[in-house]
Amino acid sequence: MPLDATIVYEPADADGLVVAALSGELDLDRADAVRDQLAAIAADPAVRYLRIDVAGLDFIDSYGLGALVSARNSAAASGVTLTLAEPSPPVRKAIEVTGLGHVFGL
């Protein structure tokens, strides 16, 4: 049975930074929920920067990548800079294949 993607994060620090960690699998089943949760985090007026640690993602598909791109666009519309950090091998490969590295600050 696959592991659903899980998001863990703390409230924004004094500089407006939130570090969120994703773990498990980010695929069709969880993409919309993850996108919506990340957009909600970015909509908080105290947030200026949202760094997503994706070291714990074991799997990501095109829907998962689409969710991250959509979350990044929602964050940007709120004036929040969203970046990815510590990409796991599956995430790094997906980002390299799609050429999205510049979108996520990698």
N, C-alpha and C positions, 0 to 999 in steps of 0.2 A: 504494500500500500504506500503510495507516494506521500511525502511530507509536504503539507501546505506551507507556502511562504509565510513567515512570521516576521512582524516588524516590532522591534523594541527600541524605545527612545526615551530621552529625558527632556524636560522642558528647556526652552532656550536659555542659554547662559547670558551673561551681562552684555556680550557682544552680539547677541542675536543668533548665535550658532546653535543648531540642533544637529546632533549626530544620531542617525537612525541606523540600525543594523537589520539587514534582511537575512533570513536563513531558510533553509529547506529548498523547495522547488517553486519557481515562478513560471507558471504555465497558464494555459487557457482557463483552467478552473479557478485560479486565484488572481489573475491579472487585473480584473476590474476592481476587486476589493483593495488590492495593493495600491493601484492608481488613485482610488478615491481616498484612501487613508493618507497617502503622501500629500495629495492636494489639500486635504484638511489640515495637515501639519503646517504646510506652507502658507495657508490662509491666516494663521495666527499672526496678529499684528506685531508680536514680539520677535518673530522670526525674520532674520535677514539672510541667513545662510543655512542651507540644508545639505548636509553631507551624508550620503547613503553608503554605509559600509556593506559591500556585497561579497565579502570574503566567505560568508557562510552559505551562499547560494550554491547548491549542488547541481542545479539544472535551471536553465532558462530557455524558453522558446521564443518564437517571433511575437507571440502575444505578450509575453513578459517584457520583451524589449519595447514593444509598443506602449505598454503601460508606463514604463520608465520615461520614455520620450514624452508621453502625454503629461505625466506628473511634472516633468521638467518645464514643459510649456505652461502649465497652470501656475507653477512656482514663479516663472518669469513674469507672467501677467500680474502677479501679486508683488513684484519687485524683489523676489527672493532668488538667490543664486543656488541652483541645485547641482551638485557634483557627485560623482561616484568615487569611492575609495576602495582600495585593496580588492580589486576584482579577482574572484576565484578563476581557475583555469576555464571552466565552461563559459563564464561571463566574459572573460577577456577574449576568448575565441569568437563568441557571438558578436562582440563589439568590433573586433578586427575585421571579421567577414563583412559586416554591414557598413563599416567606415564611420561609425558613430562616436569614435573616441573624442573628437573635438567638441561634440555636443555635450559630453559629460565631463569635460575637463581632464581627460586622460591623455 
